[in-house]
Structure formats: C-alpha cells, structure tokens
C-alpha cells in the first residue's frame, strides 16, 4: 500500500435559485491531514464485530458508500446491540491488521489499537476514503488513524 495524503472535500450548496434541490453539492477538493495543529488524539474504547470478506462488498450508508474489495474487513460498530449507534463499514486488510487486535475468547470481536486524530467539524464536509466518499454534517467529527502510513479518514456522527 502506498501512503498518500487524503483529500478533504469541501461542499457548498448549489442549484437553481428557488429550487427545491438547492442542497445539491458541488465538490471542491484540497489536501488535508489531521495533526496536533488541527485535531486532538483519542483512543476508541468500543469493541467491534468484524470478519474478512470473501467477496467485494458495498455498504450504502447515509454518510456515503463504503466499498470494500475481496479480502477487506467488514466492521459492525457498536456490538452492544443498541440500534441507535449501530454502523457497518469496510476496512482495507492491511489497515485493519495494523490498527485492530482480537479480544481474547470472543470470536470476531476486535478493539482498535493505538490512537486516532479527530477534529470537530463546524460545517458539512465530505472526504475521499479508500472505500469511497464519506460525508459528515456540522457537529460531526473527522477522524484519521495516527499511524504515519495510514492517512485514511472517516466521519463520526
């Protein structure tokens, strides 16, 4: 895997004046990397269910599409069963192997290792991820693995 700076996608309202479609988005891309200058470090404490996919997979979400390749991991966030916090997404195999560890005696249960960078966003945003386009609303968080090689970013509601 090559390491590259992720692209932050600024979104602005567009559409014909008076149109009910005035919230269509035009995408403006510029490089952004989270660091101590613009974010804080956090450690994810929740556990996730995860399994390695035998096929390509596409998870359609309100925040965007998460497209995984054969061999990527499918992650189900919030294994407590609370439907309010439930989420499903994919993660590249190499990233998963370096950023998650199995929980002993709990099959398919993993915890995130290390810390992540996260920034509280003041306006709507979109990001280009390895799995597709992710989106967030004002008040959501933009997160990124803190490992130097993995600049993968995602939104957290």
N, C-alpha and C positions, 0 to 999 in steps of 0.2 A: 504494500500500500504506500502510495506517495503521500506526503504531507503537504497540504496547501491551505492557505488562509481561507476561511469560509466567507461566503458572501452574505452580507446583511442586505435585505431588500426593503427599502423604504416604500411605503404605499401611500398614494394620495387619491382622494375622491376624484372621479371623473364621470362624465356623462352629459347628455344634452341638458341644457337649462330646463328646470321644471320636470325633468324625467324622474319616474319612479325608480329608475335604475341608476340614480346618481351615486350610488355607493359601489359601482364597478371600480375595479382597482387597476391603476397603471403601475407598473413595477419599475423602480429605479434601483440599480444595484451598485453597491460600493463595498469595498473590503472592510471588515470589522473583526477585531479579535478581542475577546474579553481578557482582562488582566487586572492587576491591583489598581490601575489607574481608573477604570470604569466599572468595576464589579467587586464583589466580595466572594470569599471562598466559603463553601458549605459542604457538609457531609450528608449524603442521603441516608436516612435511617430506616426507611421502609423496605420490606422484603418484596421480591417479585417472583412470580412463576415464570419460567422460561423453558423453551425447547428449541432444538435445532431443526430448522425446516428442511424437508426433503425436496421441496419444490419452491419455485418463485412464489411470492405472496404479495398481495396488495391490500393494505388496511385503509379503508376510506374513513376518515375522521372529520369532525367539524373544523379542526385546526389544519387540515391538509391530508394529503395521501402519504402513507408510509409504504414504500415499495422495497421489498427485500428480494434478494437473489437466493437461489438454491444454496443451502449451507449457512445462511444467515440465521440469527436467533429471533424468535417471536417472543416478545416480553408482554406479560399481563401484569400491569401495575396494580397495586392495592389488593393483595391476595386475602384481605380480611373479609371480602365478600360484600363490602359496602358499595352498592351500585353508584352512589354519588361520585366516588373517587376512582372508579374503575377506568382503565385505559389499556389499549393494546397498540403495540408498535413493533417495528423490526429494528435489529441492530446488526451491523456488519460483524461477521465471525471474529475477525482479528481484534476489533474494538471490544467486543464482548469478552473475549478470553483475557484481555489485559485490564478490564475495568469491572468485572464481576467475579465473585467467588461463590462456590456452593455452600449452602447451610448444611451442616452435618446432620445426617439421619432425617432429612426432609427432601425427598426426591423432587427434582425440578424447581426447588426454591433456592434463590440466589440473593446476595446482597451486593450493593455497589461498593467497590473498594476505593480508597483514596477520597479526594475532594473534587468538587466541581466549582467553576466560576459561575456566578449568577448575577444578573443585573435586573432590577425592577424597571420595567419599561413604562414610560409616560404616555405613549401613543401606540396605535395599532402598528404591527410590524409583520414581516414575512421573512423567512430565511431559506436559503438553499441548503438542503441536507443531503447526505449520501442516499437517503431513501426518497427524496422528492422535495416538494415545497412545504414548509411548515409555517403556520400563521399564529399570531397572538394578538390579543386585544390590549388596550391601555390597561395597566394594572397587572398584567401577566409578567412572567419572568422569562428572560432569555438566559439559557444555561449552556455551558460548554465544559467538556472534560478538561481537567487541569494538566493532563499529561501533554508534554510539548508536541508530540507527534500527532495526537488526535484533536483536531480543531473542530470536530463535529459539534454542531449546535442544535438545540431543540427548544421549544417553548414549554413553559409550565404554567397552567392556569391556576 
